[in-house]
Amino acid sequence: MADNDEQPKPADPTDDLVTTSHVIGDLAYTTTAGRVVLRREVITDGKVDGHVAKAEVFMTSYTVDGADSATRPVTFAFNGGPGSSSVWLHLGVFGPRRVLSGDTGDLAKPPYQLVDNTETLLRHSDLVFIDPVSTGYSRATKGEKPGDFHGFASDIESVGEIIRLWTSRNQRWLSPKFLAGESYGTLRAAGLAEHLQSRHGMYLNGVMLISSVLDFGTIDFTEGNDLPYVLFLPTYAAVAHYHGLHGDRSLEDVLAEAEEFAARDYPWALSQGSRLADREAIVAKVAALTGLKPDYVDRVNLRVEHVRFFTEVLRDQRKVTGRLDARFTGRDVDYGRELFSDDPSYTAILGAYTAALNHYVRAELEYANDLPYEILTGNVHPWSYKEFENASVTVANKLAAAMRANNNLKVHVASGYLDGATPYYAAEHVLAHLAISDELRDNIETKYYPAGHMMYVHEPSRLQQSEDLAAFVRNASNR
C-alpha cells in the first residue's frame, strides 16, 4: 500500500434494534431492544457540516398490541447512580418479567429465576427503559469522549433527546406521557420535565419519583450543613424500630415522635453549637430515638452520619445494616470499623438482577451484544456538576417551574421508611419548599412503604406499589 493511501473510514454506526412478540395471560405485547444512535449537528464557519454520531444508547420498549396510540400512555423509565442502568425498575417492578431475588432472611440462590410480572405497569402504560451513556450497553461512539455525557446537564440533554426521538419515530406526541426515575433518576426526571417543556415543547402528564432526591443539600453530610443530620433522624428511628430497639411501640408512634423532634428541638439544638445549655437532654433524646448509646451520640457531637449509623446501630450484635435497605444485615471484616466495608442490602440482590438481565436480553429479547452490561458502574465518575459551582445541586426549582408552566403535571413520590440513601423525611422537606401555589400542591401525591430504596424487593410493598403506580397513571392520563 502506498504511503499516501488513506485508510478507509469506519462505518457510521446504525441502530441495531430487535423486535420480538410476547404474551402474558391476556396481555399481548411487542418488545424492541437495542441501541439507538445519538447524533449532533456540526456547524463549521456558520454552515451545517453534517450530523456526527456521538453515542449509542441502549433502550428496551414495550408496546401493547392493538392499543390505540392516541390514548395509550407511555412511561419513560430509568434508574440513577449516576452510573446505574435501568435494570432495577425494569426487572423489579415495572416490566412484564421480573427477577425472583428473594428478600431479607430468604434470599434466592444462584442461578436465579425470571417469572411473569402479572402486576406489570405495561397493563396501563407502554414502557421505555433507557440506559444513559456508559451504563448497560450504552457507549460513546468511536473517537468520542464518554466524559462528555457524564454530567448533570449533558445527561439530561442526551436522555431528553432519546425521549424525543422515540416519541417522534413512534408517532406518540399525542399520547399521555410520563417519566419515572429512581434515586438519582428522580433528580434526572425532575430536570427532564422542565427540559422537555422548554427545549422541545413536550408537556408531560406525570412524573414518578421513586426514592426521591431533588436537593443534594438534604443528604450530603458536609461540614457546616446540619440539615442532613435532621432529615435522616426519622429514618434512623425507623431502622431502630425494625430491629427491635423500640420495644413494642408501633412504627407510627416512633415516627411521629422522631418527626416532631426533627421539626423543632433537634435543628434548634444543632444551631446552638457550644451555646447549647441542655446538651445532656438532647443527647438522651437522639440516643433513645436512634437506638444508639448516649456516649456515642455525645462523641459525634449530636451529629450521626448515615454510614456511621448503619455500622454502629447493631455493633453489639456484630452486624451492620444495609444503607439502601436497612432491613438487611450483614457481617463485616471486623467490628471496630467506623464505616462498613460493604452495603449488605446491595450485595444481597446484585447477583440476581445481573444474572436475570444478561439472560433475559439474549434469550428472550434476542438482542446480542458482547459488551459487558454495566449494571452500576463507576466509569461515569467524576460526574460533572459544573452548573452548580459554589451552590447546592438541586432540581427543586426545575420541578416547580415545570409544574407552574403545566398546571396539569401530576407528581407521584414513593418512599421507603427503611431507605438510608434517600430518606423519606428529606423528600417531604423538599416538597414542602417547592415554589408552587397551594392549588398545585394538590397535584402531588406521596406513598410510603415499610421497606428500603428498592421497596419492591419486599413482596407486600411491591404489590402495593404496583397498585399505586397503576392508579397514578390512570388518574393522570386525563382520559
N, C-alpha and C positions, 0 to 999 in steps of 0.2 A: 504493500500500500504506500502510495506516495505521501511525503510529509505533509503536503498541503491538502490532502483529502480530509474532509470533515467527517467526524463520527456521526452516525445517524442519531437524530434526536429521539429521546424516549417517547413512547406512545403516550398521548394525552389520556389521563385516567378517565374512565367512564363509570356510570352507575352499574352496580352488579347485583341488582335486586332479583330475588327469587320469590315466586308466588306459589302458595300451596293452599289446599282446601281442607277444612276440618269440620267435625261435628261434635258437640257435647249435648247429649239429650236432644232437646228440640231446637237447639241453637246451632245453625249452620253459619260458618264464617270463613273468610279468606284472610290469610296471613301473607304479608310481604315483608321479607327481611333482607337486609343488605346495606351497602354503603352508597350514600349519595354524595356526589362531588360538589363541594362548595367552591364558587369562583368569585373573583373580584374583577371589576373593570379597571383596566390600566389606561391612564391618560398621560400621553407624552407630548410636551410642547402644546398643551391645550387641546390635543386631539385624542380621540379614542383609539387606543393601540391594541385592542383585543381584550379578551377575558381570560384570566390566568387561574388555573386550578390551584387552590390553596390547601384544601383538606378533603378527606373522605370521611364522612360521618355515618356511623352505623346506627340504623334505626329499625324497629320492628313495629309494623302497623297491623291492626286487626279491624276488619270491617265486616258487619253482619250482612249476609247475602239477602238480597231482595229488599233491603230497607230503603226508605225514601231519604236521600241525602239532604234534601231541603229541610227536613225536620229532625233528622238523626243527629244527636250531639256527638262531638268528638273531643277527646281529652288528650292533651299532650303531657306526658309524664317523664320525670327524671328524678334522680336522687341527688346527693350533694357532694360532700367531701370538704373542699373541692378535691376531685380525683376519683369520685365514685361513679361506676356505671349505674345503669338503671335496673340492675338485676333484682334489687330488694323489693321495690314496688311491683316489678314485673312478675316475679315468681313467688312473691309473698302474699299479695292481697288483690292486685288489680287484674292480672292476666287470667286467661281461661285455663291455664295449667299452673299448678303450684307445687312447691317442693315440701316434702314432709321432713322438716328439720328437727321435729321434737321440741321439747321445752325443758325448762329447768327441772332437774330430777329425773327426766326421762328423755334424754337426747337420742335422736336417731343415730343408728350406727352405719358406717360405710357399708355398701356403696350408695345408699340413699334411694329415694323414690320420688317420682313425679306422679301426681294424680290430677284428675279433672277438678277445676275450681268451680263448683256449681254456683257459688256466690259471686262470680266474676262481675266486675263493673261493665264488662262487654255487653251484658244484657240490657244496659241502659245507655251506653255510650260507646262509639268506636274509640279505639285506643291507639296512640302512637307513642312508643317508648324511644327516647333519644339518649344516646351516649355522647357526651361532649368530647371534644378532641383530646386524645391521649387516654381516654377511658374506653372500656370494651374493645371493639375492633376499630375505633375511630383513630385516625392518624393524620398528621400533616403530610402533604404530598412531597415528593422528592424535590429537594432544593429549598423547601420552605422551613421556617423556624417554628417548632412546636410552641416555643415560648410566646409567640405572637398571639396564641389563643389562651394562654394561662393567666388570666386576669379578669377582674370584675367586669369591665366594660366590654372587652373583646369576647368574653364568654357569652354575655347577653346578646351581643350582636350576632355571633355565629349561631347560637341556638335559635334566636329570633329569625334568622334567615332560613334555617331548616323548616321552621314552622310555616313561614310564608310560602316556601317552595311546595311543601306538602299540600297546604291548603289550596294553592293555585292549581297544581297539577291534578288534584283530585276533585276540583270544582266544588270546594266546600266553604266558600266565602259566606254563603247564606245559612250554613249550619250553626247551631248553638256551639260555642267553643269554650273550652275550659283548659286551665293549666293546673297541674298537680306536681308539687315538689315536696321532697322530704329533706329535712336538715338544711344544709347549705342550699339545697334545691328550693327551699322556701324563700331565701334571700334572692335567688335567681328568678323565681316565679313572680315575686312582687316587683322586681326590677323589670322583668319582661312585660308585665301587664301595662306598665307605663310606656315602655319602649315600643311595643307593638302598636299602641294607640298613636303615639307621637310620630313614629317613623313610618309606619305602614297604614295608619288609619284603621287598624284591626281592633275592634272593640269586642271584649270578651263577655261571656255570661257569668263566669265564675272562676275563682282561684281556690284551690285546695292546698292548704298549708299544713303539712304533717310533720310534727316535731319541729315547731317553728322557731327560727331565729332571724329576726329582722333588723336587730341592732346589736352589733358585737359588743357595744359598751355594757350590755346587760349580762354578758357571760365571760368576758375577758378579765381574768384576775390580774390586773396591772397595778403598779404602785400608784397610790393616791386615788384609786377608783374603788370605793366601798360598795357600789351598787350590786355587783355580783354576789357578795357575801350575804346581802339581804335577800336577794331574789332566789338564791339556792336554798335558803333555810327551810322553806316548806317541803322541798324535795328531800332534804336530809331527814326531816321529821317523818315523811312517808316511808323512807328506807328503814329508819329505826323501828317504825311500826311493823313493817312487813317482817322484819327479823326478830320480832317478839320483844322489843325493848320498851314497849309501852303497855305491857300487861294486857288486860282485857278491854282496853279502851277501843272505841271504834275509830276507823280511819278518818271519818268525817269530823269527829271530835278533835282528834290530834291536829288535823289540817286547819280547822277553824282557829285553834289556839296559836298555831305557828304563823298563820297569815295575819292575825291580829297583831302579834308581836313584830312581824316583819313590816307591817304597815306603819307602826308608830314608835314603840320604845327602842327597837333594835337600831334602825337608822339614826335615831337621835343619839343613842349611846355611842355609836361609832363616830358620829360627828364631833363628839366632845373631846376625843383624844385624851390627853393627860388631865383634862378638866373633869373627867367623869368621877362623880363622888360615890355613887353606889355600884362600883365595879363588881363587887362580890355577888350582888343580886343578879346582875346581867350575866355574869359567868355561869351562875347556877341555872338560870333560865335557858341559856343556849345549850348547856350540857344536858338538861332534862329533855329538851325537845329533840336533840340530835342523837342521844344515846352515848355521847362521848363523855369521858371523865372530866370533871371540872378543872383538874390540874392541866389537862391537855388544852382545853379551851383558853385557860389563862395564859399558857405558854405560847400559844399562837396569837395572842393579843386580841382575842374575841373574833378573829377572822379565820374561818375554816375554808381553806381552798378545796376544790371538789375532789381532785385525785387524792389529796391527803386524806380527805374524809373516807373515800372508798377503801383506802389502805388501812385506816385506823379503826373504823367503827366495829369491826369484828376481830380485831387483833387478838383479843383474849381467847378466841376460838381458833386462832391460827388460820384465818381465812381472810380473803379480800372479796369485796363485792364488785359487780360489774359497773362500769360507767354508763354504757349505752342502756343497760337494763340491770338495775341493782337487785333484781330477784335472783340473778345468777351469782354464785360464789365460786371461788377457786383457791387453789394453793399457790404459794409463791416460793421463790428460792430460799428465802429466809423471812423472819418476822420481826426484824429490826429495821426494815426498809421504811423510808419516808414515803416513797411513791411506788406503787405496784409495778411489776415488770411487764404485765400483760393485762388487757381487759378480758376477763373470763367470759363476758357476755358476747364479745365479738368472736373470739376464737371458738366458742361453742357452736356457732351457726355458719361460720365461713366455709367450712368444708362442704356442707350440704348444698349451699347456694352455688358454689363454684362448680361442683360436680354436675348439678342439675342443669345449669346454664350450658355448660360445654356439651353435654349430651343432647339437650333439647334443640339447640340451634342447628346441629348437624343432622341428628336422627329424625327430628320431627319437622323442622322448618326447612331442611335440606339446603342450608347455606353452609358452604365450606370455605374456611379461611385458616391458613396455618399460623397466623399471628396469635400470640397469646391473648386471650380475652382478659383484659385488665379489670378485675372486679373492683379493687380500690387501690389506686396507685399513688405513690409519692412522686412520680415523674412530673407532676404538674407544678411542683414547688421549686423555686419560690413563686407563690401566687401574687400577682401584682394588684395592689390597692392604691395605685398612684393617684386615682381620682379623689382619694380621701386623705391626702397628705396633711398631717397635723390635725386630723379630725377623726371622729369615730366612724367606723364603717356601718352605715345604716341605709336601709331602703324604706324605712317607715314613711319618709316624705314622698317617695315614689308611689307607694301603695295608696297613700292618701290622695295624691294628685290624680291617680287613675280613677279612684272612687268619686272624686269631685267632678271629673270630666264625664264619667259614665255612671250616672246615678243608679243604673240597673246592675252594676257589677256586684255580685254576691261573693262573700268570703267565708270559707269553712276552715276552722283552725282545730286541729286534733292534737291532743297532748296526752302523754303517759305520765302518771303520777310518779313512776319509778324511773323516769328518764333523767339520768345525771349528766347528759350532754347539752340538752336544750330544755331547761326546767320550765314547767308549766306556768309558774308564777312570773317568770320573766316575760313569757309570751303575753300574759294578761297585762303586765306593766306597759308593754309597747302598745298594745291595742288601746289601752285607756288613754294613751297620749297621742293617738293619731289626730292629725289636724283635719277633722271632718265634722260635719254638723251632727247634731243628735239624731236627726232623721236617718242619716246614712249609717249610724251605728246599728240600726235595725237590720242592715244588710250583712252583718257579721254574726256567725254562729260559732259556738265553741263546744267541743266534745272532749270528754275525758275518759281515760281507760286505766285499769289497775295493772299496768304493765310498763314497758320501757320505751325506748326510742323507736324500735320496730315493734310497736304494740301488737302487731298481727302475729308475732311469734307465739303469743298467748292465745290459745284457741277461742275462749269466750270473747276476748277482745276482738279477734279477727272477725268473728261472726257479727258482733255488734257494729264494728267499724264498717263492714261491708254494707250493712243496712243503712248506716248513717250517710255514707258516701252516695249510695244509690238515691236516697231521698233528697240529698242536696242537689244532685244533677237534675233530677226530675223537677224539683221546685224552681231551680234557677234557669231552666231552659225556656221559660216563658211560652210554653206551648199548651 
